[in-house]
Amino acid sequence: MNFALNHMTVPNLGYAEFLDLAAKLGCIGVEVRNDITRELFDGMDPAEAGKLASDKGLRILGLSQVYPFNDWTTERETAVRELIETATAAGAETVNLIPRNDGTAMGDGERQSNLQTALTAILPMLQDANIDALVEPLGFQRSSLRSKAELVETINSIGGSGHIKMVHDTFHHTLAGGGDVFAKSTGIVHISAVTEAGLRFEDMEDEHRVLVDARDRLGNIEQINALVKSGYTGAFSYECFSPVVHAMSDPYAEINASFEFISDQLRSWTA
């Protein structure tokens, strides 16, 4: 298993501490964010931040994020250019793009047109910088991009498959009703669980996302198994938003135990 760590899982750790934790956990890399309460890279120069990760044996797998990328404006174009520039300076491999998630621009025809307009504008920027974008469909019913099939179709229609990949998020995949995992179009997998009994899927929110254990209701093991069997060889990155996870007293012990649970479950599935 190629495990990785998203800074959202441990947002209270400084950048260097975050890298130390990921390295101790045996992760192949990290995802860094510009939407947590601390300054990006704790204010460190991006090139220095990239070197610090590399020196610890870690790849910066992604830099998040621009929201809402599919509401294409001059402001959004500037935000994408700046994120690409920062990612390039830090040696990050991808930038993350998040669709509008407020219940607007959801109409059939409108959402596809907005998606195509944005990705068509972004693709030349990615090509010029030789960097990839990761687009994340959100399974919430208020999301303007829920369908993986719709995203893959749009990427292919603009000839963008070489630089635009999809995020498979186990939480959002379940909320969107499941379906094809599109392993060949997937650039990274986000994992998290919901364990609260009785909570309806349509009522699940980011704050319910915790570490994966035997109580998981999202089918993480089944999804991971399906992706691997379909040829996915990339990273599985922990992205948990729950305040319970953020308050962990021993993040290493708890995340490591979850990693071991996932690995053990997959071994039993493939035995």
N, C-alpha and C positions, 0 to 999 in steps of 0.2 A: 504494500500500500504506500503510495506517495502522499503522505499527509502534509498539510500546510496549515497556517494559522492566519486568520483575519484579525486585524487589530480591534474590530468591533467586539470580539469575544473577551478581550481583556483591555478595555479602553482606559482603565486607571493606571496601567503601566506606561512608563516613559518609553520612548522609542528604543533606546538601548536595552532596557529591561525586557521589552517585548521580543527583541531579537534573541536575547539570551534564553528566554523561555522557549522560543521556537527551536533553537539549536539544541537545547537540552531534551526536548521532546523528540528529536530526530526528524524534524520536518525538513522538507526539501526547500521550502521557501515561505514567504509571507505575502500578505496583501495589506497595503498601507492605505489609510483613509484620510480624506480632508474634511470629513463630516462628524468627527468626534470632538469632544470639548477641549482637546489640546491642539496646539499648533502642529501643522504637518511637519513630520520629522523632528518635532520639538524645536523648530526654528533652525535646524541644521541645514547647511548648504546641501542641495540635492545630490551633488556629486560625492560629497563626504558621506552622506547618508547611505548612498549606494555602496561605497567602498566598505563602510562599517558592516553592512549586511554580507557582502562578499567575503570579508575577512573572517566572518563567523560561519562560512560555508553555506550561506543562504542565498537563494535567488529572490529578487523582488518580483513576484509573479504578476502583481497588478497594483495599479494606483487608482483609487476610487475618489471622487466620482463626478460626473456631470448629470444634473437633474434639472428639469425634464428634457432630455436630449431631443425627444421627438416633437417638441414645440420649438421649431427652428426659427431663431431670431438672430440679430446681430450680436446680442448679448451671449446667446448660446454658442455661436461660432467662436467668439473670443474665449469663452470658458473652455471649449474643446481644444483650441490651439494652445492655450496656456497649460492645460493638463498634459497634453502631448509633449510640450517643451520640458515640463518638470519631470515627466516620466523618462524622457530620453536622457536628460542630465543625470538622473539617478540610476540609469540602467534598468529601469523597470521594463518588463516584457509586454505589458498591456495597459490600456486605460479602460475604465469601466463606465458604461453608459446606462442610465436608469430612465425608464419611460414615465410619462405622466401618470400619476396615481391618485387623482382627486375626483374621479367620477365624470370628468369632462373629456371631450374628443374621443369618445368611444364608439361612435356610429360606424356601421359598416360602410366602407368606402373612405370615410374621413380618416379613420385610424391608419388604414393601409397607405393612404396618400401621404399623411404626415410622416409615417415611418420611412417611406421611400425618399421623400424630400430630404429628410435629415441624413440618412445613410449615404445618399448620393453626394451630398455636400461634404460629408466627413471622410469618405473613402480616399479622395486625393490627398488629404492631410496625412492620413495613415501611410499611404504609399510613399509620399515625400519623406516622411520620418522613418520609414521602414519599421513600423510598430503596429501591433494589432489592437483592435477594440473588442471588448467583451460586452455584449448586450444582454441584459437580464430581464427576461419576461417575468412579470409579477402575477401571481395567481389570485390576488385579491379581486373581488368582483368589481371594484372601482377602477381597476387598472386599464390603461389604454393599450396595453400589450400583454395579453395572457397566453396567446397561442404560439407554441414553438414552431408549428408547421407554417404559420403566417410569417414568422420571422425568417425561417430558412428560405421560404419562397421569395421573400423580398431580397435577401442577401444574394441569392442566386440570380435574381432578375437584373441586378445591377453589376454582376460580375465581381462581387465583393468577397467571395469565399476565401480568398487568399489572405485577407486582412481583417475580416470581421467574423468573429466566432460568438457562440452563445454560452451563457452561464446556465448550467443545469443546477437549480437550487431545489433540494429535496423537499423543502417546505412549500415553495411555490408550485412545484410540479404536482404535489398532492392537492393543493388548493385549486389548481386549474383543472383538476379531473384526471390527471395522469396522461396516459397515451405514450406515443413513441418517444424514446429518449434521444434520438438523433445524435448518437455518439460521435459520428464523424464530423459533425458541425459544432461540437462542444469543446470549448477552450479551457474551462475549469468547472469543478463541481463544488457547490457550497453544501455543507451538511449541518444539520441541526435537528433537534427532536421537539415534539410536543408530547408531554407526558400527562397533562392534566386530564383526568378522567371526566367524561361527560361533556366536555367542551365541544360544541359543534364546529365542524370544519369551517363553516362560513363565519364563525365568530373568532377564529384564530387570528392573532396579530403578532407582530414582531416580538412583543414583550413576553410571549409564551414560548419562545424558542430557547431550548436548553440543550444540555449535552445528551448524546445518544446513549441509552441504556435499555434494559429489557422492557421498560414501560413505553417505549417509543410507539407512537400512533401513526407516524408518517410513512412507515415502510422503508426506512433508510437502507437496511440491509438488502432488501429486494431491489431497490433502485440502483444501489452500488453494484450489485451482482449483474443486473441487466446491462449497465453501462460497460462493465469490464468484459462481459461476454460478447458485447457488440463491438469491441475493439478499442474502447477508451483507455488511454494509457497515461493520462495527465494527473493533476493533483486533486486531492479531496481536501478542501479547506474548511476549517471550522469557523462558522459565522453564527454566533449566538448573540441575541439582543436582550435576553432576559436580565433584569436587575439581580436575580438570584445568582446567575452565572457571573455577572460583573462583581459581585460581592464575595466570590470564592476566597477563602482564607489561604488555600494552597492550590493555586491554579495548576501547577505541574502535576500533582498527585491526581486531581480530579480529571483533567484532560487526558493524562496518560492512561488512567483506568478506562476511560471511554474509548480511546484508541485501541486498547487491548481487547475490549469487548467487541468492537467492530471487527477487528482482525480475526478473533476467535470465531465469531459468528460466520464470517465469510469462509473460513477454513472448513467449518462443519457443513456449509452449503455445498462446497465443491469437493468434499471428501468422497 
